[in-house]
């Protein structure tokens, strides 16, 4: 039953009739969850400090700081008590001069094995369980990243992402879309600054629905609206970030980061709601010893709510994680929550376990042998 309910949420999200080209809140919201246990463990506060293969998501400019000749990232997590599954994979390849980097990322967030009960009840009112079929609803994203350093401005790197989006609701409908992200990072000693412009081109999704006559008749008889072909846009999001790494005798490192997130699609339930711009915060802290063992905490998704006594309070989504790096393998774990927690008395969120893997591969080039005569 829960799978059916969540599947219907996916379907209804695209089923409302709206004007062509309308900006819609939370379009492609699966891309706002975050990737990698490191980033999620720090509350997705990463735009300034990200520097590995996961940078393609948080800030493509961070890819320029990859020290290896090749990096691979993999992540799997499950949400809503395992109903929704989230998978991510990426790789990044620096050029020979290590000033330019090319990367690719893949996302899938979906709910599988959803019962289709449209024809469970026949015209005469009889129930026929053999009419139940199953379908999946899933969101996909394919991203191509590029990053580059500049010799004239030491510490500065820029990056960009071109993304193709595909969303499907079983055999009933699908959407395709395209968008571009731009990022910038600047580093000087321990200071780090980042700017991420997500959906700078107002990413679009073009929805197309396919219902046969029998399916349309059932939907209308049960007082459902027929979804219409349409286009929806995701408005730009601006992320300004700052971080500072404290180095204690080259053994113990402390890295706090704060990200200021500005959304431009109207009033949202965030720290400072506004129209058309709302402001939210994300903050994270990472501590590590000798770049081997890591501990992380973070908060994000700050929301306002009214308590039972009528007072105005705030809620947050906390996260905590740890990681270890052994030679070329980095394994990270985070316990996080998609929903905000409104105090201990109302702590009914569904926590999720996130595990991610990073491979740091260094390919040594063969030097040509010189024959001395």
Helices and strands as residue ranges (DSSP letters): H 2-13, E 22-23, G 29-32, H 37-41, H 55-58, G 60-65, E 70-79, E 84-94, E 100-116, G 129-131, E 133-149, E 156-169, E 173-188, E 191-198, E 204-209, H 213-221, E 230-233, E 237-248, E 252-263, E 278-289, E 293-306, E 312-326, E 329-337, G 344-346, E 351-361
